[in-house]
Amino acid sequence: MKKNSYIGISFIVLLFGIWTVKELTERFKDSGLEKLAKVPSFELTDQNGKKISDKSYLGKVYVVEFFFSSCPTICPKMNQNMLLLQETFYGDLNFGIASITIDPENDTAAALKEHAKSLGVKHSNWHFLTGDYEYIMSIANKGFNIFAGKNDKVQGGFEHSGLFALIDKEGNIRCRKDKFGNPIMYYDGLEQSGIDAIKEDIKLLLKE
């Protein structure tokens, strides 16, 4: 083989190597999102009667909400915004959603299955989760520090936050910073700005 041929092949190999390193660097670079804490351990039952835990989501980027199916106020909006996330990431098995009911007495697995069907849930990693009431309250208020609780004086009998929690593939709660450089902690599940932000950050985490 002539010297010029060796030089040509070496140049091609070098270019391929540079391209591969660049691609891997882009694919696995840190997103720059804040790591807040480890997601609290949990094990609950989904709409299909299957036990789902925080370990079930390892290797996936997922979003957590606390809601209840008969909620007459903010839950319908939260669920509709989750459907937008489903639409954006449909077919990506590295993405998931955990919708945890705060009214497990009424939101049985069967009831949640009907609720999921009525919403048009199609993503295989979208689990509607139910279990013991006190256990769920502990996950929400102590584990995530996202408020939820009974209140007979409000519509529906429960109060809760409209926030979404974003979890990375290793089980860390993640978030972006605000314009002052402070972690936002959680994403607004009611406003379009919050949904746009979490979409962008899900895409970043899927590349980590």
HELIX and SHEET records of a PDB file:
HELIX    1   1 LYS A    3  PHE A   28  1                                  26    
HELIX    2   2 ASP A   54  TYR A   57  5                                   4    
HELIX    3   3 CYS A   75  PHE A   89  1                                  15    
HELIX    4   4 ALA A  109  LEU A  119  1                                  11    
HELIX    5   5 TYR A  133  SER A  138  1                                   6    
HELIX    6   6 ILE A  139  PHE A  144  3                                   6    
HELIX    7   7 GLN A  155  GLY A  157  5                                   3    
HELIX    8   8 GLN A  192  LYS A  207  1                                  16    
SHEET    1   A 6 GLU A  34  LYS A  38  0                                        
SHEET    2   A 6 ASN A 172  CYS A 175 -1                                        
SHEET    3   A 6 LEU A 163  ILE A 167 -1                                        
SHEET    4   A 6 VAL A  61  PHE A  67 -1                                        
SHEET    5   A 6 PHE A  95  THR A 101  1                                        
SHEET    6   A 6 TRP A 126  LEU A 129  1                                        
SHEET    1   B 4 GLU A  34  LYS A  38  0                                        
SHEET    2   B 4 ASN A 172  CYS A 175 -1                                        
SHEET    3   B 4 LEU A 163  ILE A 167 -1                                        
SHEET    4   B 4 TYR A 187  ASP A 188 -1                                        
SHEET    1   C 2 GLU A  43  THR A  45  0                                        
SHEET    2   C 2 LYS A  51  SER A  53 -1                                        
SHEET    1   D 2 ALA A 148  LYS A 150  0                                        
SHEET    2   D 2 PHE A 158  HIS A 160 -1                                        
END                                                                             
